[in-house]
Amino acid sequence: MSNLSARRKKAIAAIFAAIGGIGFVSATPTSNLEVAKQVFMAAANVAMYAVIWDIYFDEDLSQKDLKSLLIDLSIITLMSAGTAWVTTKAIAVLIKDLVDGLGWFGWGITGVLAGLATGLLGFGWTCYCDDLYRHPK
């Protein structure tokens, strides 16, 4: 527990890395590559969730048996992929008209909103992992 502050700093760095990647990809004005962008954003969110989990529970995961480890990683992957997909689709639907009407500026707003959503999801996941780390079951 003595290195909780270091874990939090690493988690924040992982969140900012995901925000940067997702914001940049989302702001790229390539409407014919939407599926590829959605896949990248979902994969980036899954990676962010997995990295944050690893930051907090690296010692605990190495001590688990294979079945428990696979169950935990499956839950993490499903949860993060689901929230990433729903979030990116919701953002795309909500601001489609804005993006179409404002040109390049609208794409920038798309990137900022996608990054903001990723940051909020990452912060929520970090709070969850932090709480589990401080209060093990």
Protein Blocks (a to p, Z undefined) as FASTA:
>chain_A
ZZmmmmmmmmmmmmmmmmmmmmmmmmpccfklmmmmmmmmmmmmmmmmmmmmmmmmmmmm
mmpcfklmmmmmmmmmmmmmmmmmmmmmmmmmmmmmmmmmnommmmmmmmmmmmmmmmmm
mmmmmmmmmmmmmmcZZ
